[in-house]
Amino acid sequence: MRTHEQVLEIIRLLELEYPLAECSLEYDKAYELLFAVRLAAQCTDERVNKVTPALYAAFPSLEAFAAASPEDVEPYIHSCGFFRGKARDIVGAARMLLDDYGGVVPDNMDDLLKLPGVGRKTANLILGDVYHKPAIVVDTHCIRLTNRIGLIDGVKDPARIETLLRPQLPPEKSSDFCHRMVLHGRAVCDARKPNCAGCCIRHLCRTFSGD
């Protein structure tokens, strides 16, 4: 495990390296982010961003999604993979948002988890990016990097990692930290061949230093 001082220094250096800690999924409305995250499962954000403009043009409101059948949505998201399940969840979520939440994406974990296709990762992303609440988004980059760095020790379960990270990260920085894990994972700490020589936090990393 890293010390409290080391964790704060890791956060500081990543903030310098990646000043803009933003989600790479493109959206204008809260429900669009919700749907985009569902589409991103087993798919790249780049692919999702290519698909969503036509999708949101064809279904420009929650009401339009709710009135559609999953089969109506499927052609627009086919290239994202697992399109039948994703279309079913998107239409189901749209209907539930209108019927149960007045068309507003919930601002709390319990209600978000009731929506079709929404797990803790998606819910935390909504809480952090839309509502600016403390949130920890545990995706594959976060799992890989926090274990390599030494914030976590051999844990792969996302829910457990979220629990272990929560006391280590300042609440107001937790959401942005997770975005920076994604950015650093893509740019430097690759799954197959990490570029330790180009890493701004290598001196604080358990894997690099061997401790």
C-alpha positions as CSV (number, residue, x, y, z in Angstrom):
1,M,0.0,0.0,0.0
2,R,1.1,3.6,-0.6
3,T,1.3,6.0,2.2
4,H,-1.1,8.9,2.5
5,E,1.6,11.3,1.4
6,Q,2.5,9.1,-1.6
7,V,-1.1,9.0,-2.7
8,L,-1.5,12.7,-2.5
9,E,1.7,13.1,-4.5
10,I,0.5,10.6,-7.2
11,I,-2.7,12.7,-7.4
12,R,-0.8,15.9,-7.7
13,L,1.5,14.6,-10.5
14,L,-1.3,13.1,-12.5
15,E,-3.1,16.5,-12.2
16,L,-0.1,18.2,-13.8
17,E,0.2,15.5,-16.5
18,Y,-3.5,15.5,-17.4
19,P,-5.0,18.9,-16.5
20,L,-8.3,18.0,-18.2
21,A,-9.8,15.0,-16.4
22,E,-12.8,14.5,-18.6
23,C,-14.9,11.5,-19.8
24,S,-14.1,10.8,-23.4
25,L,-17.7,9.9,-24.2
26,E,-19.5,12.8,-25.9
27,Y,-22.9,13.9,-24.6
28,D,-25.1,16.9,-24.1
29,K,-27.7,15.6,-21.7
30,A,-27.4,13.4,-18.6
31,Y,-29.4,10.5,-20.1
32,E,-27.1,10.6,-23.2
33,L,-24.1,9.9,-21.0
34,L,-26.1,7.1,-19.3
35,F,-26.8,5.5,-22.7
36,A,-23.3,6.1,-24.0
37,V,-21.8,4.3,-21.0
38,R,-24.1,1.3,-21.7
39,L,-23.0,1.3,-25.3
40,A,-19.3,1.4,-24.3
41,A,-19.5,-2.0,-22.5
42,Q,-17.1,-4.3,-24.5
43,C,-16.7,-1.4,-27.0
44,T,-14.4,1.5,-27.3
45,D,-15.4,5.1,-26.5
46,E,-14.2,6.1,-29.9
47,R,-16.7,3.7,-31.6
48,V,-19.5,4.9,-29.3
49,N,-18.8,8.5,-30.2
50,K,-19.1,7.7,-33.9
51,V,-22.5,6.0,-33.3
52,T,-24.3,8.3,-30.9
53,P,-24.8,11.4,-33.2
54,A,-27.0,9.4,-35.5
55,L,-28.7,7.7,-32.6
56,Y,-29.6,10.9,-30.8
57,A,-30.7,12.5,-34.1
58,A,-33.1,9.6,-34.7
59,F,-34.3,9.7,-31.1
60,P,-33.9,13.3,-30.0
61,S,-35.6,12.9,-26.6
62,L,-36.3,10.5,-23.8
63,E,-39.9,10.3,-25.0
64,A,-38.6,9.2,-28.4
65,F,-36.5,6.5,-26.9
66,A,-39.4,5.4,-24.7
67,A,-41.8,5.2,-27.6
68,A,-39.4,3.1,-29.6
69,S,-39.0,-0.6,-29.6
70,P,-35.5,-2.2,-29.0
71,E,-35.7,-3.3,-32.6
72,D,-36.0,0.4,-33.7
73,V,-32.7,1.2,-31.8
74,E,-30.7,-1.8,-32.8
75,P,-29.6,-0.7,-36.3
76,Y,-28.0,2.5,-34.9
77,I,-25.9,0.7,-32.4
78,H,-25.1,-2.5,-34.2
79,S,-21.4,-1.8,-34.5
80,C,-21.1,-1.4,-30.7
81,G,-21.6,-5.2,-30.2
82,F,-24.1,-6.9,-28.0
83,F,-26.6,-4.6,-29.6
84,R,-29.8,-6.4,-28.7
85,G,-29.2,-6.3,-25.0
86,K,-28.0,-2.7,-25.2
87,A,-31.0,-1.6,-27.2
88,R,-33.3,-3.3,-24.7
89,D,-31.6,-1.6,-21.8
90,I,-31.7,1.8,-23.4
91,V,-35.4,1.7,-24.2
92,G,-36.2,0.2,-20.8
93,A,-34.1,2.9,-19.0
94,A,-35.8,5.7,-21.0
95,R,-39.3,4.4,-20.0
96,M,-38.3,4.0,-16.4
97,L,-36.8,7.5,-16.3
98,L,-40.0,8.9,-17.5
99,D,-42.4,6.7,-15.5
100,D,-40.5,6.7,-12.2
101,Y,-38.2,9.8,-12.1
102,G,-40.0,12.5,-14.1
103,G,-37.5,12.3,-16.9
104,V,-34.6,13.2,-14.7
105,V,-31.6,10.9,-14.3
106,P,-31.4,10.1,-10.5
107,D,-28.7,11.7,-8.4
108,N,-28.2,8.9,-6.0
109,M,-26.7,5.4,-6.2
110,D,-29.7,3.4,-5.1
111,D,-32.0,4.8,-7.8
112,L,-29.4,4.7,-10.5
113,L,-28.9,1.0,-9.8
114,K,-32.5,0.3,-10.5
115,L,-32.2,1.4,-14.1
116,P,-31.7,-1.4,-16.7
117,G,-28.1,-2.0,-17.6
118,V,-26.7,0.3,-14.9
119,G,-24.1,-1.0,-12.5
120,R,-21.9,0.7,-10.0
121,K,-19.4,1.9,-12.6
122,T,-22.0,3.6,-14.6
123,A,-23.8,5.0,-11.5
124,N,-20.5,6.4,-10.2
125,L,-19.7,8.0,-13.5
126,I,-23.1,9.8,-13.5
127,L,-22.7,10.9,-9.9
128,G,-19.2,12.3,-10.6
129,D,-19.6,13.8,-14.0
130,V,-23.2,15.0,-14.0
131,Y,-23.8,15.8,-10.3
132,H,-20.2,16.4,-9.3
133,K,-20.5,14.2,-6.2
134,P,-17.6,12.1,-4.8
135,A,-17.4,9.0,-7.0
136,I,-15.0,6.2,-7.8
137,V,-15.4,4.7,-11.3
138,V,-13.6,1.3,-11.3
139,D,-13.0,0.3,-14.9
140,T,-10.3,-1.9,-16.4
141,H,-7.8,0.9,-16.4
142,C,-8.5,1.7,-12.7
143,I,-8.2,-2.0,-11.8
144,R,-4.9,-2.4,-13.6
145,L,-3.2,0.8,-12.5
146,T,-4.2,0.9,-8.9
147,N,-2.9,-2.7,-8.5
148,R,0.3,-1.9,-10.3
149,I,0.9,1.4,-8.5
150,G,0.2,-0.3,-5.1
151,L,-2.9,1.5,-4.0
152,I,-4.6,-2.0,-4.1
153,D,-2.9,-5.3,-3.6
154,G,-4.0,-8.0,-6.0
155,V,-7.7,-7.2,-5.9
156,K,-9.7,-7.5,-9.1
157,D,-13.3,-7.2,-7.9
158,P,-14.5,-3.7,-8.8
159,A,-16.8,-3.3,-5.8
160,R,-14.0,-4.3,-3.5
161,I,-11.6,-1.9,-5.2
162,E,-14.1,0.9,-4.9
163,T,-14.3,0.2,-1.1
164,L,-10.6,0.1,-0.7
165,L,-9.9,3.3,-2.7
166,R,-12.6,5.4,-1.0
167,P,-10.6,6.1,2.2
168,Q,-7.4,6.7,0.3
169,L,-8.6,9.4,-2.2
170,P,-9.8,12.9,-1.1
171,P,-13.6,12.8,-2.0
172,E,-13.4,16.0,-4.0
173,K,-10.6,14.5,-6.2
174,S,-11.8,10.9,-6.5
175,S,-13.9,11.2,-9.7
176,D,-11.1,13.1,-11.6
177,F,-8.5,10.7,-10.3
178,C,-10.4,7.8,-12.0
179,H,-10.6,9.8,-15.2
180,R,-6.8,10.3,-15.0
181,M,-6.4,6.5,-14.5
182,V,-8.0,6.0,-17.9
183,L,-5.9,8.7,-19.5
184,H,-2.7,7.4,-18.0
185,G,-3.6,3.8,-18.8
186,R,-4.1,4.7,-22.5
187,A,-1.1,7.0,-22.9
188,V,1.5,5.3,-20.7
189,C,0.6,2.4,-18.5
190,D,-0.6,0.0,-21.2
191,A,-1.9,-3.4,-20.3
192,R,0.7,-5.3,-22.3
193,K,3.7,-3.0,-22.3
194,P,3.8,-0.1,-19.8
195,N,6.1,2.7,-20.7
196,C,7.7,3.1,-17.2
197,A,10.4,5.3,-18.6
198,G,7.8,7.9,-19.6
199,C,5.7,7.6,-16.5
200,C,5.4,10.7,-14.3
201,I,4.7,8.6,-11.1
202,R,7.2,5.8,-11.6
203,H,9.1,6.7,-8.5
204,L,5.9,6.2,-6.5
205,C,4.9,3.0,-8.2
206,R,5.2,-0.4,-6.4
207,T,5.8,-2.2,-9.7
208,F,8.6,0.1,-10.9
209,S,10.4,0.4,-7.6
210,G,9.8,-3.2,-6.6
211,D,8.6,-2.5,-3.1
